[in-house]
Amino acid sequence: MADRLRVLGHPDRLRLLALLEREKNAPVHAMTEALGRPQAAVSRHLAQMRRAGVLRAERRGQEVWYAVADPNAFTILRCIRSHQQAP
């Protein structure tokens, strides 16, 4: 759990998780466009999230698609959102 919390402590990784919450799964190029970050940086974030067990990857042809492997990550995201909006 500590690894997951550490991984989700980065703003870009939280944004990736939020994107996957909406889209359910997405290819790397779509996430790169959504974040407006270089593909190499997004790939590094995705790899960290995958190693921590937050995401899973699936190769479809030449593309790699990601989805959330641990639905508890959404619980963490909702918790962060609720405290962010508190007075």
C-alpha positions as CSV (number, residue, x, y, z in Angstrom):
1,M,0.0,0.0,0.0
2,A,2.9,2.4,0.8
3,D,4.2,1.9,-2.8
4,R,0.8,2.7,-4.2
5,L,0.5,5.9,-2.1
6,R,4.0,6.9,-3.1
7,V,3.3,6.4,-6.7
8,L,0.1,8.3,-6.6
9,G,1.8,11.2,-4.9
10,H,2.8,12.8,-8.2
11,P,0.4,15.2,-9.9
12,D,0.9,13.7,-13.4
13,R,0.3,10.2,-12.1
14,L,-2.9,11.4,-10.4
15,R,-4.0,13.0,-13.7
16,L,-3.3,9.7,-15.5
17,L,-5.4,7.9,-13.0
18,A,-8.2,10.4,-13.4
19,L,-8.1,9.9,-17.2
20,L,-8.3,6.2,-16.8
21,E,-11.2,6.6,-14.4
22,R,-13.1,8.4,-17.2
23,E,-11.9,6.3,-20.1
24,K,-11.5,2.9,-18.5
25,N,-8.5,2.2,-20.7
26,A,-6.3,4.3,-23.1
27,P,-3.3,4.0,-25.3
28,V,-0.1,5.8,-24.4
29,H,-0.4,8.3,-27.2
30,A,-3.8,9.5,-26.0
31,M,-2.5,9.9,-22.4
32,T,0.5,11.8,-23.7
33,E,-1.8,14.2,-25.6
34,A,-4.1,14.6,-22.6
35,L,-1.2,15.5,-20.2
36,G,0.6,17.6,-22.7
37,R,3.9,16.0,-21.6
38,P,6.6,14.2,-23.6
39,Q,5.9,10.6,-24.4
40,A,9.0,9.5,-22.6
41,A,7.9,11.2,-19.4
42,V,4.4,9.7,-19.6
43,S,5.9,6.2,-20.3
44,R,8.1,6.5,-17.2
45,H,5.0,7.4,-15.0
46,L,3.0,4.6,-16.5
47,A,5.9,2.1,-15.8
48,Q,6.1,3.2,-12.2
49,M,2.3,2.8,-11.8
50,R,2.5,-0.6,-13.4
51,R,5.4,-1.8,-11.1
52,A,3.4,-0.7,-8.1
53,G,0.4,-2.8,-9.2
54,V,-1.8,0.2,-9.9
55,L,-2.0,-0.3,-13.7
56,R,-1.9,-3.2,-16.1
57,A,-0.8,-3.0,-19.8
58,E,-2.0,-4.7,-22.9
59,R,-0.3,-4.6,-26.2
60,R,-2.7,-4.1,-29.2
61,G,-0.6,-4.2,-32.4
62,Q,2.0,-1.5,-32.0
63,E,0.2,0.3,-29.2
64,V,0.2,-0.3,-25.5
65,W,-3.1,0.3,-23.7
66,Y,-3.3,0.8,-20.0
67,A,-6.1,0.2,-17.5
68,V,-6.4,0.3,-13.8
69,A,-5.4,-3.1,-12.2
70,D,-6.3,-2.1,-8.6
71,P,-9.7,-0.4,-8.2
72,N,-8.6,0.8,-4.8
73,A,-6.6,3.4,-6.6
74,F,-9.9,5.1,-7.4
75,T,-10.7,5.2,-3.7
76,I,-7.5,6.9,-3.1
77,L,-8.2,9.4,-5.9
78,R,-11.7,10.1,-4.5
79,C,-10.2,10.6,-1.0
80,I,-7.7,13.1,-2.3
81,R,-10.4,15.0,-4.2
82,S,-12.7,15.2,-1.2
83,H,-9.9,16.7,1.0
84,Q,-8.8,19.0,-1.8
85,Q,-12.3,20.5,-1.9
86,A,-12.7,20.8,1.9
87,P,-12.6,24.4,3.4
